[in-house]
Amino acid sequence: MRFLFLFGYNYTKLMEHFIVSARKYRPQNFEDVVGQQAITNTLENAIRNNHLAQALLFTGPRGVGKTSCARILAKNINQQGVKVSEEEDFAFNIFELDAASNNSVDDIRSLTEQVRIPPQTGKYKVYIIDEVHMLSQAAFNAFLKTLEEPPAHAIFILATTEKHKIIPTILSRCQIFDFKRIGVLDAKNYLKIICEKENITAEDDALHIIAQKADGAMRDALSIFDRVVSFSGTNLTREAVTENLNVLDYETYFNMTDLVLENKIPQVLNAFNTVLSKGFEGHHFINGLASHFRDLLVAKDKDTLALLEVGDVAKKKYLTQATKANIPFLMQAIKKANDCDLNYRASKNQRLLVELTLMQIASITFDGEKKKSANYIIPATFFQALSPAAKEISKPLEKKTTIAPLKEVKTKKPTLEKGIYKSAERRTSSLSLKSIHHKKEDKTASTEVNYDNHPKEVFTEKTLQKHWEEYIDLLNKKGQKSMASIVGTALPILEDGFKILFTVPNKLMEDQFKKGKPKLLKFLREQLNNYGIEIILTLNEAVEKRFAYTPQEKYLKMKEINPLLEKLRQTFELDM
């Protein structure tokens, strides 16, 4: 101790006993009570107007201020209308009983005997019975008569967290006050006041997380606050709070939502694995994700923005991400996450259940249309095509196939005999026009696979025919008269599922149309902004007959134009 005084330390300050915030900042008057303005105003008016019942029941969840309000009320009853000093609290007139440990008939009998004695100072004797639901049935019955007809100087304040356990005969004799859970914003604002008194700097999001973790109990919020301060000191950050409380940061849900909206299933599964590696349960994560989707849905409308109970920094992030996610996606995602929550406990493979749910959510916006199956998942082949590893493997294979034939031609050509050389000439080279044509077809076929993720806007048959005629004009300008005449033989008909029905009159036209079909299909997809278009080609015999006349039909047609042809045929006895 002498050593401490030599260096200027205050020994008494170092040995000062620490008081938890829940006790240190316990409300001393009704103005200090957080989140119960309706009840505190009612009690103040009742005291002021001398309209207070002799039996009061305070009920509600833990840590919302029931006992504190009972003590404040007990102190203010005797102070009303009497000039007293500030230090006078009428402690001798307040009797507090814990029903959890004094729940027998004998305890209640001793209480009723004390009630008969009038107060020495003040006007009322106040009896606070905490956890009154713990009284036995016999104790309740012994308390009935006193509670119904108490002396004029006695006031009973009963407090409980489980009102349903109290017998109806007791409830009917009391004036009931239902305490509500303390809101997140109210708890956060009260923590800000404490931080100012304790000279602690805290981020808004950090205090918000503490208030959320408390789940409506101010006492729990203050206990969590003390724990976090002990961990991180006088500077409370969001990262320190999440680490100490072992809660999932909202950044986790923001990143997961971005991956889901971009249909990145492999990255989604990796992100979920990271969450599990931190020690969190899949059930906790999927519930948090559902709440996140709910908050995004709330942030979509200005009228519901007040329901978003988050900090100012987090609110801006919610508003930004809400613009990316449309309402149909959020509704489906919430439903799938809720179904996963309901089936989680019954599932034998809980991790797989959450992973399937995440894959289904990530597939909602894929292709931008409703799938036949409600539980649609993007096929794995889609991601294999996009994989960089697959592209790297395919590159050396293409080099091998192109270089090898060139070497064979150069080395073998001078040494071949005439007969062998002629046979070699008949072989198809890898660099021929035919092979190049096949390669182009393969490329077009491969590009068709990725059209599933392209837009598919709705269009009418009239719009289709308009662009069809534009393509005919385009062919005429390019000098492709034959193809233009084939395309112009009939008008296209729009069927369900963006299918275009087109009829040609003969087989020759059918073959020619098939060659020019890819270019036509590309033109229509770009003009209509719909990559789900399909052209179904049919051959109609009636149309073919209309375009290809028989010799008899040609003669009859010519005879209509010039009737003298019939006289000529008869003169020379010609056959038809």
Secondary structure, 3 states (H helix, E strand, C coil): CHHHHHCCCCHHHHCCCCCCHHHHCCCCCHHHCCCCHHHHHHHHHHHHCCCCCCEEEEECCCCCCHHHHHHHHHHHHHHCCCCCCCCCCCHHHEEEEECCCCCCHHHHHHHHHHHCCCCCCCCCEEEEEECHHHCCHHHHHHHHHHHHCCCCCEEEEEEECCHHHCCHHHHCCCEEEECCCCCHHHHHHHHHHHHHHHCCEECHHHHHHHHHHHCCCHHHHHHHHHHHHHHHCCEECHHHHHHHHCCCCHHHHHHHHHHHHCCCHHHHHHHHHHHHHCCCCHHHHHHHHHHHHHHHHHCCCCCCHHHCCCCHHHHHHHHHHHCCCCHHHHHHHHHHHHHHHHHCCCCCCHHHHHHHHHHHHHCCCHHHCCCCCCCCCCCHHHHHHHCHHHHHHHHHHHHHHHHHHHHHHHHHCCCCCHHHHHHHHHCCCCCCHHHHHHHHHHHHHHHHHHHHHCCECCCCHHHHHHHHHHHHHHHHHCCCHHHHHHHCCCCCEEECCCEEEEEECCHHHHHHHHHHHHHHHHHHHHHHCECCCEEEEEECHHHHHHHCCCHHHHHHHHHHHCCHHHHHHHHHCCCC
